[in-house]
Amino acid sequence: MIPRPRGPVAAAVALVLGAALTTASCGDGGGSGRSGRLKMGIAVANYSLNFAREMYEGATEASKQAGNVDFKVVGPPNTDGPAEQQLFQNLTVTHPDGIVLENLDPPIFTRPAAQAVDKGIPIVALDTAPTDGSKVNFYVGNDNYELGGLLAEATVRKLGKDAKGTVVVEVPNPGTPVLDSRAKGIKDAFAKLAPGVRVLGPFQTYSDPAQNYGAWQSQVNANPNALAFLGVGDADSYNLGRLKEQKKGTYLTAGFDVDPKTLEYIKKGTNFAGVDPEHYLKGYVATAILIKSVREKDGKLPDGWFKTPGLVMDASNIDDIIKRQQTVQNAYQWYKPQLDKLLANPDANMRPLTEAR
């Protein structure tokens, strides 16, 4: 297996993780073929951010466990939909036996995905539901509205249901369905559980860490008496922790994902909690089902939404999660019992695609 560092990725400046993963030497040794060695890959929206790295690490491990797969990871170093679109289209030429597609700009992938499906390439949508017209009918992802609700519930437990004041919510990329669903889940849960709390936003924070920090700095300065600041993206979590420590804030901060800096802020108690969408698990499940479908069902994928779980991180489990994140091997061993259960009966986790949120 190609080593996947769990910390910052030195090769993030490259548009493509160009090395293909050859997981076994059997097969004809040249070209692709669904009865021999498979040529598959994953396209991600932002190769340098933790959420995408988690997904492609899970996907890569699934290809390794399946064996006899050349697996390639592609993605831009920053969130750039058109750049990813081109990389995805290149992947359909070089690795046509099946592709997992994660993106943050679904509309611009509608036509390229449909063209790939028309060529007979099985496509699995990962983390962001496919658009109408994409001809992609299988999606693996969280109930993001539910995950937003989990973060709000954890916040209300800290504040108390009778709390009064404001909570500020921000979204890196407004218009991205999974992120908007998280923000809506937060707002609706507060309205139900703590009606005295007024939720401001969601405001835009951007995916780029530097822009994200600046956006949060503006909101903290504009709302010095807020009860909490909650973000739904990767950089939100650690930038909120950084700002809280710098300003010695007494407000609550929390967000999503398992960037090492985020985990450290939870460990120290700077961020009281966080939500792990378990991106590694999603990437693994999507790729494992893709490979099995190609090998056993001539590429016919399930129809619908495979709903994957998420996890609230806090003082009770942060040490275990930090240990899990130290190596790819640790992650695989930690997730394996859950993966075995999910993959043993995929139908139990299927929902109509129209219900994805």
Salt bridges, closest charged atoms under 4 A:
GLU54 OE2 - ARG6 NH2 3.05
GLU57 OE1 - ARG6 NH1 1.86
ASP70 OD2 - ARG37 NE 3.20
ASP118 OD1 - LYS135 NZ 2.85
ASP127 OD1 - LYS282 NZ 2.45
ASP143 OD1 - ARG357 NE 2.92
GLU146 OE2 - LYS307 NZ 3.31
ASP188 OD2 - LYS184 NZ 2.73
GLU245 OE2 - LYS268 NZ 2.90
ASP257 OD1 - HIS279 NE2 2.79
ASP259 OD1 - LYS261 NZ 3.10
ASP276 OD2 - ARG324 NH2 2.78
ASP319 OD1 - LYS267 NZ 2.58
ASP340 OD2 - LYS336 NZ 2.83
